C-alpha cells in the first residue's frame, strides 16, 4: 500500500501499486468508469474498464458515489489529460463503505454546511487549510524552542480576568463560579521566574456577543513571555517568529496556498522589519483616508481594515493611550499618558493578529493601576506578589493563531480557519 503522492511518482510508471482513499469524483463514459480517488496526500484518476476487471468488480466500480471508501490495485500509466498526468488502470478493488449521496454540495447554504462541518472538512480547500494550520502551529513551536523558550501550560478555569470583564465566560464550579481563561499571560508571567523564557499554545475564551468575520468565542492563543525583555526586544522576537512561520508555510504548503488563491510570492516578500507606527500617527492616517477618529478612540475592526489596506507588510502600532489598554501594560516613563505596548496588524485589510508589550513590574505602579481601573487588589494577590519578590522587567505577547491562518490563507472569515468554529450561535458539531 502506498500513498497517492507516491503512486504519482515517475518510479511507479508501469508498475502495479495499491492505494486507498475516498472517491472524490466519479463518472462513466461508455464501458469505462473514471474514479478520481483522494487521500491526505493528493488525488489520482483510476480507470475501471472491462476486461481488466471481473464483471462484478466493474459494476461495483461504476456504481460508487462520492466519498465511498475503497482500496484499488492497478498499473500506473502516463496520461497527460489526467490530474498529475498519471492514471491508474484498475485490476482489482475492495470497497469499505459505499455511500448514499454525499450531503456536501456547492449550492448549499452556509448554515447547512456549518451543520455538517464534520463532513465538509473533507473538501480539498479544508484539507489545504488544515495543512497550512498544521505548519503554523508546528513552526510557532519550533521557532520558540530554537530561541531557548520552554513550553508551559496554565489553567483554563480561572478566577481572574486579564482582558476586562465584558467578555468573560462564567461557568458553574461546585456551587461557585469560575471564568474560562481569556489569556494565559498571567500564568506565563509567574513561570518566567523559573524558566525566564516561556510560551504556550492553548485555547482562550471570549464571550464575544457580536458576529464578525474575525471573532470566535473559543480561539487558539499562542503566547510568549520573556524575562528582561523590553517592548522593542519583544517586537523583534515576533518579527523573527513571523518570518519563520511565513517561510515554513511558503516552503511546505506552496500547493495549498495556491489552492486557497494566495499569492505565495507576495507572502514571501513580507519580510521584517515591520514599521513601528505610534497610535497617534495611525489616528492621523485614518483621518487622512476619510475616517473620523479622535485621539483616545479605540481602533475597531473597520478602522483597522481601512488602515491596513494601505500597507504591503504587517505593521506594529505602538504607544497606545493608557486607557485603551489593559491595566497590566507599563506606562512609558518618557510619556506616562501612553503605554509600552504593540499591536501587530496584518496588511491587506486583516488587522490585529498580535497584542503585546512590556508589563508593569514596579509594585506601586501596578497597585495604582489596579485601583485606577476599579479592580480589587485582593483578587490579583498572586499577580501582585510577583512584583514583591524579585521583580524584573519583562515583556510578552499573545498571537491569535486562527487570525494568523485567516490572513495567511487569504480567507474572508475566521470560521474557515478552524475546523470547528465556536461563535455566539454555534456550538455544534
Ligand atoms: O489583544 P488580546 O486581547 O491580548 C491578550 O489577551 C494578552 N493577554 C496576550 C498576551 O500579551 N499574552 O488578544 C491577543 C490576540 C489578538 O491580537 C487576536 O489575534 C486574538 O488574540 N484574539 C482573538 N482571536 C479570535 N477571536 C477572538 N474573539 C479574539 N480575541 C483576541
Boltz pocket constraint, residues with backbone or C-beta under 6 A from the ligand:
constraints:
  - pocket:
      binder: B
      contacts: [[A, 162], [A, 163], [A, 182], [A, 183], [A, 184], [A, 185], [A, 206], [A, 208], [A, 214], [A, 215], [A, 216], [A, 217], [A, 219], [A, 221], [A, 223], [A, 224], [A, 344], [A, 352], [A, 353], [A, 354], [A, 355], [A, 356], [A, 357], [A, 396], [A, 397], [A, 398], [A, 399], [A, 400], [A, 401], [A, 402], [A, 403]]
      max_distance: 6.0
